[in-house]
C-alpha cells in the first residue's frame, strides 16, 4: 500500500475540508477537489501516556520539554484541552475514532479492553487512508485488549483500523529495558510478528518513527504517523536503571525528557516538509504520579477532577495555521482531533461529536467549539478500594459539576467555578447562590446520558478479593446475595433473596424517557425482574420509588403465574397491571419496559403485553434488578433513551 497515489473527486459542499493557498488557511470554493494535485499536509499525531497537564514546561511545569514548546511556539497551545476518559483504552478509543467512550460501551478500561468489537469505525487512519495517505502507527496500541486475550480476533488490530504498517506494543504497558519488552510488527498486511525490544523502549519507538518520516517525506504522497509513546507510564525506568525500577521523581523526569528528545528528532526529520506537516501532541489522560511534581490541578489518572482530564495539548501547522493564536483558551476535546485532521486532509468526519478546530483557530468561526463537555467513568483500578465507583461530570463554560457514587451507594456532589478555582478546592454545590447552576448542569448531563446507552452483560465483575468484590462495575446492591453464575460460559448474574427482597441498581444512569430490558429466569418459585428507579428519589436507598416489571411464579399453585407491573413508592410495591401467562421457573424471558412520560409499556419476548397510564408518573432514572423470595438469573441488561 505504500507509495500509492489516489485520485478522488470530493464534493466540497458536503465536507469539512481545508486547502492551503499562499500559506494561509482558507476554505475551498464550492465544486470538486482534486485530492491528487492539492497540497495536503503530512500529519503526525503524538501521544504521551500518563503525562500530567502541567508537569512539563509546556504549561509552566518543572520538567523542561523544549520540543513540546517547539510545537506550541510554531502553532497553538490549548490551555483547556480535555480527554474523553481518565484511563488509557477508552481515551485512546476516543482519539482514534472521534466517538465518546460512553457511546461505544467504554465506561471503564475493562469494558473497553474486553469488548474490542465495540471500537467504532472508521478511525482517523481509515479516513486518512481513504484520502490517499500512507499510514503508520508506532508505539502503544492498547485497543485490542491485553495480548493474548484478544483471542485471534483482528477487529481492532492496527491494519483493520486503517494503518498500512505498525510497530509497537499491542498491550497497555511494557518493560522499557532492552530485551524485556514485547514489540509487534505487522509484516505484510494482517500477519503480526513478535520480537523483544533491542533498545530502551522509548528510543526504539523514536527510531522507528524517525525512519518512517525519512523514508516517506519525499515520496510525493502525504503520510500519517501515529506516534504513541508508552512514556512516562509505569514501570518507571531509565536506561541506566535497567533492569531495575526506580519509582522516583527524577526517574519520571528523565523518562519525559527522553521522550521530548525523541519528538525533536522526529520533527527534525521532516526537513523542508515541516511547514506543511500538521503535528498534534496530547497525553491520553492525567498522571498516575501527580505527587512527583505537584501541580495546580486536583488528582490525576482515574479521576474526573481536572488532574485526570485536563491534559497538555498543542498543535502546529505553519502552512495552514499561520494566523492562529499562540494560545487558545476555549474548551476543546481530543474528540476534536479526528474531525480536525480529517478536514486538513480533505476527508469527511460527519456524525461525530467533535469539531473541526481549524476555523476556530484561524478566525473563520466565531464562538467556542463546545458549550459543554461530558464524562461518565467507572473506576476499575484494581489496587483501589474505590473500584466500581461511578463518576459523572460535565463542564459548561467555567462551571464544572461532578457526581460520584460509591459501591456502597454513598453519593457526593461537587460544583466548581474553574475560572476562580482551577484546583477544585472550593465546593459550591451546597451554596444556595449556585443552586440554579447546579440544576442546569445536572439537567444537561442527564439529557446527554439519555443518548449514551448502558449495556451490561455481566462478564465484567470486580475481583472477589477487592472490597465489595464479585459485583459488576457500577452496581449498588441492597439485600440478598448477588454473584456471577457462569453456566455454559454465559456469565449470568445471580440474585438470591429471602422475603425481604433484594435489589441491584446501576448507579448514575439517568434517562428521562427510558427503554430498559433484560433476560430474566427464575430458578424456583418467587418473583424477579427489572427495576426502574425514580431519578428524583434518594440515590442510595432501598426504599425506592419507581416501577418494577416482574416474573411472578407463586408458591401457591392456585394463584396465577404472570408478568406484572408494580408501582413502588418509598419501598412499598403495589401491583397495578398484569398479564396472565404460563411463567415457569427455568425458562428465560426477555423483559422490556418503555417509560415515556405518563405511559408505561411492558414487552415480553419482543411483543407488547400491556400499556398503563400513570396519573402520577415516575421520572425514570437508574435501572436495575429485583428478586423477591427466589433465586433468579439475569443477563444482557440494557438501558437507553426511548424513541
Legacy VTK file of the C-alpha trace (Angstrom):
# vtk DataFile Version 3.0
C-alpha trace
ASCII
DATASET POLYDATA
POINTS 643 float
0.000 0.000 0.000
2.966 2.335 0.377
3.744 4.943 -2.234
0.271 4.692 -3.759
-1.372 7.609 -5.467
-5.142 8.043 -5.498
-7.270 10.430 -7.473
-10.595 11.294 -5.875
-13.296 13.804 -6.674
-14.903 15.008 -3.442
-17.897 17.314 -3.235
-16.576 20.174 -1.135
-20.043 21.376 -0.247
-20.674 18.257 1.816
-17.366 18.012 3.677
-15.467 19.949 6.304
-12.311 20.361 4.243
-9.248 22.571 4.008
-6.763 23.670 1.378
-3.611 25.741 1.579
-3.207 28.830 -0.579
-0.271 31.144 -0.200
0.498 29.774 3.258
-2.854 30.940 4.688
-5.672 28.551 5.590
-8.835 29.139 3.576
-11.972 27.073 2.950
-12.177 25.704 -0.581
-14.544 27.043 -3.165
-17.631 25.025 -3.981
-17.090 22.360 -6.578
-14.723 19.406 -6.751
-11.322 18.998 -5.133
-8.642 17.066 -6.938
-7.016 15.335 -3.992
-4.046 14.286 -6.107
-2.946 17.772 -7.042
-3.978 19.688 -3.908
-1.251 20.260 -1.344
-2.256 18.036 1.537
-0.309 18.269 4.762
1.552 15.367 6.252
0.045 14.582 9.645
1.778 13.412 12.830
-0.255 12.658 15.951
1.926 12.157 19.046
0.502 10.752 22.282
2.210 10.548 25.662
0.989 8.114 28.303
0.073 9.320 31.819
1.636 12.776 31.442
0.060 15.426 33.659
-1.228 18.791 32.436
1.426 20.993 33.994
4.216 18.565 34.784
6.215 19.937 31.840
7.289 23.393 30.792
4.627 23.370 28.063
2.205 24.526 30.771
4.754 26.143 33.100
5.662 22.912 34.877
9.099 21.939 36.201
10.175 19.344 33.579
11.908 21.107 30.696
10.473 19.955 27.334
11.821 22.246 24.598
10.366 20.203 21.762
6.853 20.306 23.167
7.428 24.057 23.420
8.561 23.998 19.818
5.220 22.549 18.672
3.311 25.201 20.618
5.618 28.047 19.608
5.116 27.193 15.935
1.369 26.751 16.386
-1.136 26.672 19.241
-1.069 25.681 22.905
-4.519 24.730 24.242
-4.977 25.755 27.870
-8.276 23.892 28.308
-7.766 20.658 26.389
-9.573 17.575 27.714
-9.549 13.844 27.105
-12.750 11.793 26.925
-11.741 9.392 29.729
-9.207 9.385 32.593
-7.764 5.954 31.685
-5.923 4.523 28.704
-8.121 2.416 26.458
-11.355 4.448 26.434
-9.351 7.639 25.982
-7.424 6.172 23.059
-10.632 4.813 21.525
-11.944 8.373 21.549
-8.767 9.747 19.983
-8.752 7.109 17.273
-12.481 7.102 16.432
-13.783 10.518 17.467
-16.542 8.697 19.390
-17.241 9.201 23.069
-16.378 6.088 25.133
-19.872 6.047 26.661
-21.283 5.776 23.162
-19.431 2.530 22.429
-19.569 0.817 25.823
-16.208 2.037 27.089
-17.127 3.347 30.526
-14.077 1.645 32.037
-10.737 0.218 30.946
-12.007 -3.324 31.451
-15.136 -2.852 29.369
-13.187 -1.197 26.568
-10.486 -3.874 26.533
-12.782 -6.865 26.886
-15.116 -5.618 24.162
-12.789 -4.570 21.354
-15.565 -5.215 18.851
-17.269 -2.094 20.165
-14.482 0.065 18.759
-16.323 2.260 16.303
-15.044 2.697 12.778
-13.982 4.458 10.717
-10.925 5.537 12.635
-8.888 8.613 11.806
-6.454 6.327 9.982
-9.294 4.821 7.920
-10.344 8.316 6.870
-6.806 9.399 6.014
-6.124 6.150 4.200
-9.167 6.831 2.022
-7.847 10.361 1.435
-4.666 8.918 -0.101
-2.334 8.912 2.904
0.346 6.372 3.709
-0.406 5.443 7.330
1.868 4.067 10.051
1.441 3.543 13.806
4.326 3.316 16.280
4.218 2.506 19.982
1.386 1.739 22.361
-1.814 0.445 20.739
-3.969 -0.823 23.636
-7.135 -1.068 21.544
-7.241 -4.825 21.033
-7.274 -5.967 24.641
-4.299 -7.301 26.529
-2.417 -9.879 24.488
-3.090 -12.700 24.166
-6.645 -12.094 25.365
-7.730 -10.732 22.012
-8.166 -14.395 21.130
-7.228 -14.155 17.488
-9.859 -11.532 16.669
-8.450 -8.856 14.403
-11.366 -6.460 14.722
-9.309 -3.682 16.297
-5.782 -4.514 15.276
-3.942 -1.682 13.522
-4.419 -2.966 9.976
-8.192 -3.047 10.481
-8.098 0.493 11.850
-6.584 1.820 8.648
-2.839 1.551 9.230
-0.660 0.224 6.442
2.004 -0.747 8.975
2.539 -0.952 12.729
5.499 -1.314 15.069
4.939 -1.301 18.804
3.135 -2.855 21.741
-0.391 -4.192 21.424
-0.690 -4.142 25.208
-1.217 -1.306 27.637
2.301 -1.245 29.106
5.757 -2.700 28.513
9.068 -3.024 30.291
11.380 -0.321 28.911
14.617 -2.256 29.334
16.296 -3.874 26.313
15.258 -7.500 25.925
12.413 -7.184 28.455
9.533 -5.765 26.429
7.434 -7.121 23.589
7.261 -5.434 20.190
4.833 -6.454 17.451
5.106 -5.679 13.765
2.646 -6.446 11.024
4.714 -7.935 8.251
2.687 -7.765 5.087
-0.859 -6.771 5.982
-2.594 -8.979 8.535
0.341 -11.091 9.760
1.944 -9.938 13.017
5.411 -10.902 14.236
6.573 -10.669 17.823
10.044 -9.513 18.935
11.769 -8.404 22.083
12.996 -4.830 22.088
16.712 -4.374 21.461
16.890 -0.808 22.834
15.338 1.243 25.599
11.678 1.233 24.533
11.283 4.981 24.041
14.396 5.026 21.852
13.022 2.050 19.928
9.820 3.904 19.094
11.611 7.128 18.208
13.986 5.307 15.855
11.106 3.638 14.038
9.114 6.867 13.728
12.148 8.819 12.517
12.893 6.163 9.890
9.291 6.301 8.659
9.421 10.082 8.220
12.784 9.963 6.434
11.539 7.216 4.119
8.277 8.967 3.173
8.805 12.705 3.378
9.958 12.955 -0.247
7.900 10.263 -1.983
5.147 12.621 -3.172
2.287 11.153 -1.161
1.130 12.623 2.164
1.674 10.446 5.214
0.008 9.975 8.594
2.192 8.918 11.523
0.611 7.980 14.849
3.476 8.037 17.375
2.151 6.694 20.664
4.802 6.598 23.376
4.396 4.443 26.488
6.355 7.069 28.438
6.004 8.082 31.166
3.645 5.199 32.080
4.921 2.696 34.651
7.259 0.891 35.047
9.362 3.912 35.985
12.708 3.096 34.360
15.643 4.856 32.752
18.231 3.137 30.554
20.825 3.290 33.303
18.389 1.717 35.799
17.740 -1.417 33.770
16.678 -3.969 34.719
15.565 -2.371 37.995
12.870 0.172 38.751
13.384 3.491 40.459
9.939 4.868 41.238
11.048 8.412 41.909
10.518 11.923 40.605
13.986 12.187 38.991
13.449 8.938 37.051
9.996 10.080 35.931
11.507 13.376 34.804
14.215 11.579 32.862
11.621 9.444 31.040
9.752 12.572 29.947
12.959 14.271 28.810
13.942 11.227 26.701
10.507 11.287 25.083
10.812 15.019 24.378
14.229 14.491 22.824
12.717 11.799 20.587
9.933 14.141 19.495
12.607 16.639 18.486
14.317 14.026 16.320
11.045 13.260 14.526
10.371 16.961 13.948
13.902 17.443 12.593
13.408 14.529 10.201
10.660 16.471 8.387
13.222 18.702 6.691
11.616 21.011 4.151
8.260 19.278 4.730
7.998 20.818 8.196
5.826 23.789 7.228
3.197 21.633 5.578
3.090 18.996 8.302
0.339 19.158 10.909
1.728 17.932 14.235
-0.511 17.427 17.264
0.680 16.393 20.730
-1.523 15.172 23.574
-1.398 12.993 26.684
-4.019 10.255 26.894
-5.032 11.399 30.414
-3.602 12.783 33.627
-0.608 11.482 35.527
-0.524 8.332 37.628
2.192 10.068 39.657
0.951 13.632 40.205
2.752 13.701 43.560
6.142 13.587 41.812
5.600 17.120 40.589
2.640 18.609 42.485
0.550 20.695 40.140
-2.241 23.200 40.412
-4.810 20.587 39.365
-6.607 18.154 41.673
-5.949 14.405 41.430
-4.712 12.535 38.356
-5.357 9.330 36.445
-8.624 7.509 37.338
-10.301 10.776 38.347
-12.770 13.160 36.709
-11.293 16.052 38.624
-9.182 18.314 36.425
-5.957 16.405 37.077
-7.386 13.316 35.394
-8.975 15.016 32.390
-7.202 18.256 31.506
-4.064 17.408 29.547
-1.173 19.015 27.669
-2.335 19.648 24.110
-0.541 21.519 21.331
-0.775 21.682 17.540
1.330 23.207 14.768
0.849 23.518 11.002
2.608 26.651 9.768
1.170 26.438 6.254
-2.393 26.058 7.472
-2.490 27.750 10.882
-0.310 30.750 10.117
-2.797 33.221 11.582
-3.728 31.105 14.605
-3.184 32.492 18.102
-0.261 31.150 20.094
-2.616 30.264 22.955
-6.220 29.110 22.702
-8.299 29.122 25.885
-11.706 27.801 24.849
-12.560 24.253 25.958
-11.579 21.612 23.399
-11.534 17.828 23.464
-9.493 15.011 21.999
-12.784 14.134 20.266
-11.929 17.135 18.070
-8.739 15.561 16.737
-10.396 13.255 14.202
-12.574 15.924 12.538
-9.675 18.395 12.585
-7.204 16.011 10.960
-9.836 14.787 8.518
-10.622 18.353 7.479
-6.956 19.177 6.939
-6.713 16.136 4.643
-9.928 16.839 2.743
-11.743 13.887 4.312
-15.198 13.516 5.797
-15.942 13.319 9.533
-19.695 13.785 9.657
-21.733 12.461 12.562
-19.034 12.910 15.194
-19.420 14.902 18.427
-16.073 16.629 17.953
-15.461 19.798 15.980
-13.006 20.758 13.269
-10.857 23.234 15.222
-9.164 24.864 12.252
-11.839 27.521 11.551
-11.885 28.467 15.235
-8.120 28.851 15.305
-7.749 30.986 12.200
-10.729 33.261 12.801
-13.285 31.931 10.369
-15.600 30.561 13.042
-16.814 32.708 15.919
-17.558 31.419 19.390
-16.349 28.290 21.167
-16.177 24.781 19.687
-18.165 23.379 22.630
-20.624 24.842 25.085
-20.231 21.764 27.281
-18.260 18.526 27.673
-19.466 15.350 29.386
-17.868 12.338 31.076
-19.041 9.011 32.514
-16.493 6.642 34.025
-16.479 3.547 36.228
-13.331 3.254 38.329
-11.656 -0.067 37.623
-8.219 0.496 39.144
-7.598 -2.957 40.700
-5.467 -1.620 43.552
-8.055 0.908 44.704
-10.706 0.276 47.313
-12.944 2.552 45.246
-13.072 0.062 42.371
-16.564 0.111 40.898
-17.219 3.720 41.895
-19.175 5.621 39.251
-18.111 9.121 38.262
-20.033 11.525 36.048
-19.061 15.082 35.200
-19.978 17.994 32.971
-18.150 21.212 32.224
-20.206 24.102 30.834
-18.479 27.442 30.466
-16.382 27.944 33.572
-18.524 25.690 35.771
-17.910 22.014 36.368
-20.205 19.566 38.160
-19.200 16.093 39.383
-21.312 13.308 40.870
-19.555 10.351 42.486
-21.454 7.232 43.612
-19.500 4.726 45.672
-20.037 0.981 45.661
-21.825 1.438 48.982
-24.292 3.823 47.349
-22.976 6.941 49.061
-23.301 9.953 46.751
-21.104 13.053 46.766
-21.598 16.091 44.558
-19.136 18.799 43.580
-19.507 22.132 41.803
-16.588 24.409 40.935
-16.008 27.701 39.173
-12.831 26.861 37.265
-12.204 30.494 36.377
-11.633 31.183 40.061
-10.689 27.716 41.312
-8.753 25.626 38.799
-7.569 23.417 41.665
-11.178 22.489 42.596
-10.727 23.246 46.270
-13.925 25.200 46.981
-17.043 23.084 46.515
-20.022 25.332 45.742
-22.685 22.629 45.485
-24.267 23.463 48.867
-24.202 27.212 48.317
-27.775 28.431 47.589
-26.368 31.108 45.314
-25.252 28.351 42.892
-28.358 26.126 43.096
-29.554 27.192 39.655
-26.117 26.489 38.160
-26.080 23.035 39.736
-29.593 22.223 38.473
-28.757 23.418 34.961
-25.642 21.256 34.753
-27.395 18.193 36.180
-30.218 18.562 33.659
-27.684 18.953 30.861
-25.824 15.832 31.857
-28.995 13.768 32.244
-30.061 14.795 28.745
-26.658 13.753 27.361
-26.799 10.466 29.247
-30.098 9.567 27.589
-28.314 9.336 24.257
-25.464 7.165 25.551
-26.861 3.724 26.331
-25.988 1.338 29.112
-25.098 -2.261 28.252
-24.190 -4.816 30.927
-23.583 -8.443 30.009
-22.285 -9.366 33.479
-18.969 -10.612 32.122
-17.043 -7.886 33.958
-17.146 -8.492 37.685
-14.947 -6.704 40.184
-12.434 -9.225 41.587
-13.701 -11.008 44.679
-10.522 -10.159 46.595
-11.295 -6.445 46.299
-13.571 -4.563 48.691
-17.178 -5.301 47.759
-15.796 -7.520 45.017
-17.590 -10.013 42.816
-20.043 -7.359 41.616
-20.464 -5.718 38.215
-18.754 -2.383 37.941
-21.118 0.481 38.641
-23.659 -1.553 40.627
-25.026 -0.786 44.074
-26.839 -3.625 45.808
-29.317 -3.824 48.667
-30.298 -7.029 50.418
-29.876 -10.640 49.419
-26.819 -12.180 47.796
-25.546 -11.282 44.338
-22.805 -13.013 42.387
-21.733 -14.172 38.952
-23.035 -17.572 37.873
-21.142 -18.964 34.907
-23.336 -21.655 33.390
-22.174 -22.880 29.982
-19.953 -19.837 29.723
-22.937 -17.484 29.749
-21.613 -15.392 32.633
-25.038 -14.719 34.104
-25.725 -12.633 37.192
-27.484 -14.389 40.080
-29.599 -12.853 42.797
-30.797 -14.762 45.865
-33.380 -13.132 48.153
-35.386 -14.009 51.225
-38.777 -12.454 51.998
-37.107 -9.074 52.474
-36.223 -8.984 48.798
-33.049 -7.830 47.116
-32.289 -5.107 44.632
-29.340 -4.237 42.426
-29.070 -0.814 40.774
-26.797 0.604 38.096
-25.999 3.995 39.516
-25.656 7.352 37.786
-27.508 6.235 34.647
-30.333 8.736 34.261
-32.877 8.615 31.455
-35.885 10.914 31.104
-37.699 8.612 28.666
-36.397 5.101 29.073
-36.366 1.749 27.374
-34.787 -0.972 29.519
-34.510 -4.693 29.012
-33.003 -7.845 30.485
-33.119 -11.597 30.185
-34.625 -13.000 33.384
-35.014 -16.592 34.594
-36.453 -17.789 37.890
-34.674 -20.796 39.363
-37.656 -21.577 41.580
-40.900 -20.049 42.739
-40.938 -16.373 43.592
-40.520 -13.075 41.753
-37.758 -11.389 39.782
-37.445 -8.686 37.174
-36.443 -5.171 36.164
-36.225 -2.085 38.357
-36.780 1.466 37.118
-35.617 3.860 39.836
-37.059 7.375 40.085
-34.387 9.965 39.310
-35.844 12.313 41.936
-35.757 9.717 44.736
-32.868 9.139 47.099
-29.934 7.829 45.083
-28.795 5.362 47.743
-31.852 3.864 49.334
-33.550 0.507 49.227
-36.833 2.332 49.861
-37.023 3.324 46.217
-39.741 4.934 44.190
-40.244 3.752 40.647
-41.503 0.812 38.596
-40.752 -2.898 38.642
-41.642 -5.418 35.947
-41.506 -8.912 37.439
-41.955 -12.530 36.528
-44.302 -13.884 39.213
-44.458 -17.635 39.921
-46.318 -18.063 43.244
-45.724 -20.937 45.650
-49.493 -21.497 45.804
-50.451 -23.268 42.551
-53.958 -21.841 42.795
-52.551 -18.375 42.169
-51.777 -17.283 38.620
-48.266 -17.158 37.248
-47.931 -13.840 35.472
-45.876 -10.927 34.276
-46.775 -7.969 36.451
-46.049 -4.243 36.616
-45.584 -2.781 40.100
-45.589 0.855 41.152
-43.190 1.322 44.042
-43.447 4.281 46.413
-40.944 4.581 49.263
-40.186 0.880 49.018
-43.810 -0.279 49.053
-44.760 -2.154 45.866
-48.323 -2.247 44.535
-49.274 -4.382 41.550
-51.033 -2.164 39.004
-51.370 -4.380 35.943
-50.605 -7.933 34.966
-50.716 -10.393 32.101
-51.695 -13.936 32.942
-49.370 -16.317 31.200
-47.527 -19.531 31.977
-44.458 -18.073 33.665
-42.355 -21.077 34.589
-39.132 -21.431 36.586
-36.196 -22.471 34.446
-37.429 -20.586 31.369
-35.637 -17.427 30.252
-37.865 -14.479 29.355
-36.817 -11.260 27.696
-38.459 -8.429 29.628
-38.594 -4.894 28.304
-40.235 -1.789 29.656
-40.729 1.597 27.998
-41.369 4.615 30.213
-42.324 7.703 28.192
-43.961 10.497 30.149
-47.001 9.001 31.900
-47.130 5.918 29.642
-45.604 2.603 30.648
-45.449 -0.281 28.169
-44.351 -3.816 29.024
-42.969 -6.294 26.488
-42.182 -9.997 26.873
-40.025 -11.743 24.291
-40.349 -8.821 21.917
-44.132 -8.492 21.977
-46.042 -5.766 23.744
-48.168 -7.183 26.553
-49.923 -4.184 28.036
-49.892 -0.395 28.418
-50.610 1.587 31.549
-51.096 5.299 32.092
-49.797 6.569 35.443
-51.713 9.509 36.902
-48.625 10.337 38.977
-45.795 9.288 36.682
-42.291 8.479 37.822
-39.350 10.243 36.206
-37.234 7.327 35.070
-33.680 7.270 36.376
-31.380 4.373 37.214
-32.123 0.803 36.175
-31.502 -2.467 37.958
-32.749 -5.873 39.020
-35.101 -7.175 41.689
-35.591 -10.555 43.372
-38.253 -11.436 45.964
-38.377 -14.798 47.768
-36.457 -16.518 44.994
-33.234 -17.249 43.195
-33.041 -15.683 39.740
-30.582 -15.306 36.887
-30.119 -12.217 34.730
-28.277 -11.415 31.530
-27.923 -8.584 28.976
-29.254 -5.632 30.937
-29.632 -2.592 28.674
-30.957 0.926 29.049
-31.260 3.761 26.583
-33.426 6.653 25.553
-36.881 5.683 24.366
-37.704 6.833 20.858
LINES 1 644
643 0 1 2 3 4 5 6 7 8 9 10 11 12 13 14 15 16 17 18 19 20 21 22 23 24 25 26 27 28 29 30 31 32 33 34 35 36 37 38 39 40 41 42 43 44 45 46 47 48 49 50 51 52 53 54 55 56 57 58 59 60 61 62 63 64 65 66 67 68 69 70 71 72 73 74 75 76 77 78 79 80 81 82 83 84 85 86 87 88 89 90 91 92 93 94 95 96 97 98 99 100 101 102 103 104 105 106 107 108 109 110 111 112 113 114 115 116 117 118 119 120 121 122 123 124 125 126 127 128 129 130 131 132 133 134 135 136 137 138 139 140 141 142 143 144 145 146 147 148 149 150 151 152 153 154 155 156 157 158 159 160 161 162 163 164 165 166 167 168 169 170 171 172 173 174 175 176 177 178 179 180 181 182 183 184 185 186 187 188 189 190 191 192 193 194 195 196 197 198 199 200 201 202 203 204 205 206 207 208 209 210 211 212 213 214 215 216 217 218 219 220 221 222 223 224 225 226 227 228 229 230 231 232 233 234 235 236 237 238 239 240 241 242 243 244 245 246 247 248 249 250 251 252 253 254 255 256 257 258 259 260 261 262 263 264 265 266 267 268 269 270 271 272 273 274 275 276 277 278 279 280 281 282 283 284 285 286 287 288 289 290 291 292 293 294 295 296 297 298 299 300 301 302 303 304 305 306 307 308 309 310 311 312 313 314 315 316 317 318 319 320 321 322 323 324 325 326 327 328 329 330 331 332 333 334 335 336 337 338 339 340 341 342 343 344 345 346 347 348 349 350 351 352 353 354 355 356 357 358 359 360 361 362 363 364 365 366 367 368 369 370 371 372 373 374 375 376 377 378 379 380 381 382 383 384 385 386 387 388 389 390 391 392 393 394 395 396 397 398 399 400 401 402 403 404 405 406 407 408 409 410 411 412 413 414 415 416 417 418 419 420 421 422 423 424 425 426 427 428 429 430 431 432 433 434 435 436 437 438 439 440 441 442 443 444 445 446 447 448 449 450 451 452 453 454 455 456 457 458 459 460 461 462 463 464 465 466 467 468 469 470 471 472 473 474 475 476 477 478 479 480 481 482 483 484 485 486 487 488 489 490 491 492 493 494 495 496 497 498 499 500 501 502 503 504 505 506 507 508 509 510 511 512 513 514 515 516 517 518 519 520 521 522 523 524 525 526 527 528 529 530 531 532 533 534 535 536 537 538 539 540 541 542 543 544 545 546 547 548 549 550 551 552 553 554 555 556 557 558 559 560 561 562 563 564 565 566 567 568 569 570 571 572 573 574 575 576 577 578 579 580 581 582 583 584 585 586 587 588 589 590 591 592 593 594 595 596 597 598 599 600 601 602 603 604 605 606 607 608 609 610 611 612 613 614 615 616 617 618 619 620 621 622 623 624 625 626 627 628 629 630 631 632 633 634 635 636 637 638 639 640 641 642
